[in-house]
């Protein structure tokens, strides 16, 4: 039986200094656009403001981020890079 849970998109940020990743719940609209811009943001070390699912604005200094990606928080038991 297929998993019927709705997607729970999130922005996942791994700081360059280590530690636990930062997770920000995102609204479903606009996730694709953000996903395509992430690689450029990390390459340039830009400062970016992202709207969270709750409507808050989070400003991120991407120069301090080692890895950034969007993911579905409903997926369980996966290892990054292995699907």
N, C-alpha and C positions, 0 to 999 in steps of 0.2 A: 504494500500500500504506500502510495506516495505521501511525502510529508506535506501537509496542507497548512502549516503555520505561515502567516504572512512574513515577508522579509522584514528584518530589523537592521537597516543599514547603519553602519558606524564608520567613523574615521578613526583609524588606528595609527598612533604615532609612537615610534620608538626613539627615545632621546639618544643623542650621540654619547651622553655620559653614562648610559646604562640605566638599570632599574626597570620597574614594571612599565609596560606600555600605557599610554594615555588613550582612553576610549571616549569618543563623543558620539552620542546617538544623533543621527541625521534624519531629516525629512526625506521621504522617498523621491520627491521631485528634486532634480538637480544633482543627484549622486553621480550619474554618468558623466556629467560635465566636470565635476570636481575630480573624479577618477582620472580623466584624461589630462587634467592640468597638473596633477600631483608631481609627475616626473620633472616637469619644467620648474615647478616651485622648489623642489629639492635641489635641482641643478643650480639654480640661481640664488638660493638662500633668501628668497623673498619673505616679506611679511604679508600674511594673508588673513582676512577675516572670514570666518565660516559661520553660517547660521545653523544652530543646533535644532533638534526636533522640538525642544521646549521653547524655541523662539529667541534664545539668547545668542548674542554675537560673541564668538571666541576669536581673539586675534592671536595668531601663531607666528612666532619668529622661526621660520623654517630653517634658518642657518643652524639651529640647535638640534635638528631632527636627522637621524641616521636613516630611518626607513619610515615611509608613510604610504598607507594604502586604505582602501575602503573594503569593508567585509560585511557579511551578514551575521549578526550575533546569534541567530537561531541555529546556525550550523554547529554541531558538537562533534567532538572526537576527531578533529582533523589536525594535521600537522602542517604548518606553513610550507607551501611548495609541493606538498603531496596531496593529490586529489583522488 
